[in-house]
Amino acid sequence: GLFGLEIEQETWTSLSALVSHLKSLSTERVRDELLKILTTDSSPGRVLELYAESGAVSVLYPELQGLRELSDGREGSSLWTLSVSAVQALPTGRPMLRLAALLCELSPRDVGAFLTRLRFSNATIAETTGLVGSSPFPPPEADGYTWRRWLAAIGPERISALARLGLARARARYSLGMGDDRESLVNSWRQAKAIRLQRPPLEVSDLALDGRGLISIGLKPGPHFAQILDGLLDWVLEDPERNRHDLLVECAMELAAELVDG
């Protein structure tokens, strides 16, 4: 833990026998104790393992107990070990990233339920589930269209957080003898930043034609506007040079006609 102390066996036996009483703790206390580990402890792995070995994880964080029962592909090892190792690879100044690393082997739905149960803020729930649910970095050699679609899907503001989370997991896999993809991930991160510096249109708001523009060319407003704008964005992601008003007008008319015919 924080002070590197050892627990005497008699004390350990006694506290392990009493973990069922932890159910009486308030939700806020359970949440804050977890955040305390992730925020202040430079070696949170040992504390988390003690929680697991004592049975506290199964009482306080049953969603995580399931990870102890799922193999990470190595004999005698679990997804819990992988998650804890990823947390360990992140610094104390990144508690929310550590939280994402701890939950990363859960589904986004289960992550959302876990954070909601512990009464985390809506902002933390949205950001953490977004990180956990994001697709991994494409390989460095992927084409521009693949990169732009990935950036549009994950949100360019998440690049750094995803890279740090990905590197922590890569370091964890390496430390556990599960292969070494650290260099590939670093190269992908560099490529993502290089594509971002080109400032390609990645959101509907980046298009040279908006909802008002659709009205101005004679289209009747309605729910189909979202479909048209999404279609325009996908078309522009293929080739950012298409983000011109005249070209978008032409494409929008074609998309509108297809929706009517459909």
C-alpha positions as semicolon CSV with decimal commas, in nm:
position;residue;x (nm);y (nm);z (nm)
1;G;0,000;0,000;0,000
2;L;0,092;0,365;0,039
3;F;0,330;0,303;0,332
4;G;0,459;-0,041;0,228
5;L;0,354;-0,206;0,555
6;E;0,306;-0,581;0,603
7;I;-0,011;-0,727;0,759
8;E;0,037;-0,982;1,034
9;Q;-0,127;-1,318;0,961
10;E;-0,357;-1,303;1,264
11;T;-0,476;-0,957;1,163
12;W;-0,523;-1,070;0,805
13;T;-0,728;-1,372;0,908
14;S;-0,951;-1,158;1,127
15;L;-1,017;-0,888;0,869
16;S;-1,084;-1,143;0,595
17;A;-1,347;-1,302;0,818
18;L;-1,522;-0,968;0,856
19;V;-1,538;-0,849;0,495
20;S;-1,909;-0,930;0,473
21;H;-1,971;-0,636;0,707
22;L;-1,842;-0,401;0,438
23;K;-2,191;-0,417;0,289
24;S;-2,296;-0,163;0,551
25;L;-2,070;0,107;0,403
26;S;-2,239;0,386;0,214
27;T;-2,212;0,397;-0,164
28;E;-2,014;0,721;-0,142
29;R;-1,764;0,567;0,100
30;V;-1,713;0,267;-0,128
31;R;-1,654;0,498;-0,424
32;D;-1,422;0,729;-0,234
33;E;-1,208;0,443;-0,102
34;L;-1,151;0,324;-0,458
35;L;-1,067;0,676;-0,573
36;K;-0,825;0,714;-0,284
37;I;-0,630;0,411;-0,405
38;L;-0,627;0,535;-0,764
39;T;-0,538;0,893;-0,671
40;T;-0,271;0,868;-0,401
41;D;-0,107;0,526;-0,415
42;S;0,203;0,497;-0,634
43;S;0,170;0,117;-0,626
44;P;-0,206;0,053;-0,634
45;G;-0,160;-0,301;-0,763
46;R;-0,071;-0,440;-0,421
47;V;-0,369;-0,273;-0,254
48;L;-0,610;-0,397;-0,520
49;E;-0,471;-0,748;-0,487
50;L;-0,520;-0,735;-0,109
51;Y;-0,880;-0,626;-0,168
52;A;-0,926;-0,926;-0,395
53;E;-0,750;-1,180;-0,174
54;S;-0,945;-1,073;0,135
55;G;-1,278;-1,100;-0,044
56;A;-1,345;-0,725;-0,029
57;V;-1,368;-0,696;-0,407
58;S;-1,652;-0,948;-0,424
59;V;-1,843;-0,749;-0,160
60;L;-1,770;-0,393;-0,268
61;Y;-1,710;-0,430;-0,642
62;P;-1,880;-0,753;-0,755
63;E;-1,853;-0,649;-1,120
64;L;-1,476;-0,671;-1,089
65;Q;-1,488;-1,004;-0,909
66;G;-1,603;-1,156;-1,236
67;L;-1,272;-1,060;-1,396
68;R;-1,090;-1,285;-1,149
69;E;-1,280;-1,577;-1,294
70;L;-1,203;-1,502;-1,661
71;S;-0,873;-1,611;-1,814
72;D;-0,655;-1,361;-2,000
73;G;-0,534;-1,642;-2,224
74;R;-0,249;-1,757;-2,001
75;E;-0,274;-2,059;-1,776
76;G;-0,357;-1,964;-1,421
77;S;-0,396;-1,592;-1,496
78;S;-0,705;-1,376;-1,518
79;L;-0,835;-1,053;-1,669
80;W;-0,820;-0,910;-1,318
81;T;-0,441;-0,951;-1,319
82;L;-0,420;-0,777;-1,656
83;S;-0,642;-0,490;-1,541
84;V;-0,449;-0,437;-1,218
85;S;-0,119;-0,440;-1,408
86;A;-0,254;-0,172;-1,643
87;V;-0,355;0,043;-1,344
88;Q;-0,007;-0,003;-1,203
89;A;0,144;0,128;-1,529
90;L;-0,029;0,465;-1,495
91;P;0,088;0,751;-1,266
92;T;-0,098;0,879;-0,960
93;G;-0,182;1,202;-1,141
94;R;-0,418;1,013;-1,374
95;P;-0,690;0,872;-1,141
96;M;-0,962;0,872;-1,408
97;L;-0,734;0,691;-1,653
98;R;-0,649;0,444;-1,378
99;L;-1,020;0,394;-1,325
100;A;-1,068;0,329;-1,698
101;A;-0,777;0,083;-1,694
102;L;-0,930;-0,104;-1,401
103;L;-1,264;-0,131;-1,582
104;C;-1,131;-0,179;-1,934
105;E;-1,203;-0,552;-1,954
106;L;-1,571;-0,494;-1,873
107;S;-1,823;-0,410;-2,143
108;P;-1,915;-0,039;-2,178
109;R;-2,262;-0,126;-2,051
110;D;-2,123;-0,289;-1,737
111;V;-1,884;0,002;-1,687
112;G;-2,175;0,245;-1,702
113;A;-2,373;0,037;-1,452
114;F;-2,072;0,012;-1,217
115;L;-2,009;0,388;-1,221
116;T;-2,378;0,470;-1,188
117;R;-2,413;0,238;-0,890
118;L;-2,120;0,411;-0,718
119;R;-2,271;0,752;-0,798
120;F;-1,991;0,889;-1,011
121;S;-2,069;1,212;-1,193
122;N;-2,239;1,200;-1,531
123;A;-1,925;1,351;-1,686
124;T;-1,706;1,073;-1,542
125;I;-1,952;0,806;-1,656
126;A;-1,963;0,947;-2,009
127;E;-1,586;0,987;-2,040
128;T;-1,495;0,650;-1,888
129;T;-1,750;0,451;-2,090
130;G;-1,635;0,640;-2,398
131;L;-1,274;0,539;-2,338
132;V;-1,358;0,177;-2,262
133;G;-1,590;0,150;-2,561
134;S;-1,359;0,315;-2,815
135;S;-1,211;0,109;-3,095
136;P;-0,834;0,050;-3,061
137;F;-0,587;0,255;-3,263
138;P;-0,563;0,146;-3,627
139;P;-0,223;0,010;-3,731
140;P;0,027;0,284;-3,827
141;E;0,017;0,179;-4,194
142;A;-0,363;0,219;-4,223
143;D;-0,482;0,450;-4,502
144;G;-0,604;0,804;-4,445
145;Y;-0,972;0,714;-4,479
146;T;-0,941;0,451;-4,203
147;W;-0,769;0,702;-3,977
148;R;-1,023;0,977;-4,041
149;R;-1,317;0,743;-3,978
150;W;-1,154;0,628;-3,653
151;L;-1,091;0,985;-3,537
152;A;-1,447;1,083;-3,624
153;A;-1,582;0,785;-3,429
154;I;-1,377;0,826;-3,110
155;G;-1,361;1,206;-3,102
156;P;-1,022;1,369;-3,164
157;E;-1,015;1,510;-2,812
158;R;-0,975;1,155;-2,678
159;I;-0,654;1,074;-2,869
160;S;-0,412;1,142;-2,583
161;A;-0,621;0,965;-2,318
162;L;-0,670;0,661;-2,541
163;A;-0,299;0,650;-2,621
164;R;-0,200;0,662;-2,253
165;L;-0,458;0,399;-2,165
166;G;-0,347;0,183;-2,457
167;L;0,019;0,213;-2,361
168;A;-0,059;0,117;-2,001
169;R;-0,236;-0,195;-2,123
170;A;0,049;-0,270;-2,365
171;R;0,301;-0,240;-2,081
172;A;0,082;-0,467;-1,871
173;R;0,068;-0,730;-2,145
174;Y;0,444;-0,708;-2,190
175;S;0,512;-0,744;-1,818
176;L;0,290;-1,051;-1,811
177;G;0,462;-1,212;-2,109
178;M;0,169;-1,157;-2,347
179;G;0,366;-1,001;-2,633
180;D;0,504;-0,658;-2,704
181;D;0,297;-0,411;-2,909
182;R;0,428;-0,097;-2,741
183;E;0,625;0,033;-3,039
184;S;0,336;-0,024;-3,278
185;L;0,103;0,167;-3,048
186;V;0,346;0,459;-3,017
187;N;0,371;0,474;-3,396
188;S;-0,008;0,470;-3,424
189;W;-0,030;0,754;-3,174
190;R;0,214;0,957;-3,383
191;Q;0,014;0,887;-3,695
192;A;-0,310;0,992;-3,524
193;K;-0,153;1,321;-3,420
194;A;-0,016;1,376;-3,771
195;I;-0,360;1,320;-3,927
196;R;-0,517;1,551;-3,669
197;L;-0,268;1,828;-3,756
198;Q;-0,399;1,819;-4,111
199;R;-0,730;1,942;-3,962
200;P;-0,957;1,724;-4,177
201;P;-1,334;1,760;-4,131
202;L;-1,430;1,501;-3,869
203;E;-1,768;1,621;-3,748
204;V;-2,091;1,735;-3,913
205;S;-2,017;2,083;-3,780
206;D;-1,698;2,086;-3,991
207;L;-1,890;2,050;-4,317
208;A;-1,921;2,339;-4,559
209;L;-2,297;2,271;-4,571
210;D;-2,524;2,264;-4,268
211;G;-2,895;2,229;-4,196
212;R;-2,970;2,582;-4,300
213;G;-2,782;2,518;-4,620
214;L;-3,004;2,217;-4,689
215;I;-3,311;2,435;-4,645
216;S;-3,165;2,699;-4,876
217;I;-3,141;2,445;-5,160
218;G;-3,507;2,356;-5,124
219;L;-3,504;2,053;-4,893
220;K;-3,782;2,029;-4,637
221;P;-3,657;2,005;-4,275
222;G;-3,711;1,680;-4,089
223;P;-3,540;1,383;-3,922
224;H;-3,390;1,289;-4,258
225;F;-3,159;1,592;-4,233
226;A;-2,947;1,399;-3,982
227;Q;-2,916;1,110;-4,226
228;I;-2,817;1,345;-4,508
229;L;-2,555;1,525;-4,299
230;D;-2,413;1,196;-4,171
231;G;-2,394;1,073;-4,528
232;L;-2,216;1,391;-4,633
233;L;-1,964;1,351;-4,353
234;D;-1,891;0,992;-4,449
235;W;-1,843;1,102;-4,810
236;V;-1,605;1,379;-4,706
237;L;-1,410;1,144;-4,476
238;E;-1,317;0,946;-4,788
239;D;-1,164;1,259;-4,940
240;P;-1,146;1,585;-4,739
241;E;-1,110;1,781;-5,065
242;R;-1,481;1,714;-5,119
243;N;-1,566;1,952;-4,836
244;R;-1,677;2,225;-5,075
245;H;-2,021;2,385;-5,078
246;D;-2,093;2,312;-5,442
247;L;-1,990;1,948;-5,420
248;L;-2,180;1,896;-5,096
249;V;-2,496;2,047;-5,246
250;E;-2,481;1,801;-5,531
251;C;-2,420;1,507;-5,299
252;A;-2,696;1,621;-5,061
253;M;-2,950;1,626;-5,344
254;E;-2,850;1,273;-5,442
255;L;-2,878;1,151;-5,083
256;A;-3,217;1,318;-5,043
257;A;-3,343;1,150;-5,360
258;E;-3,221;0,812;-5,237
259;L;-3,407;0,859;-4,908
260;V;-3,728;0,945;-5,094
261;D;-3,691;0,643;-5,321
262;G;-3,611;0,423;-5,025
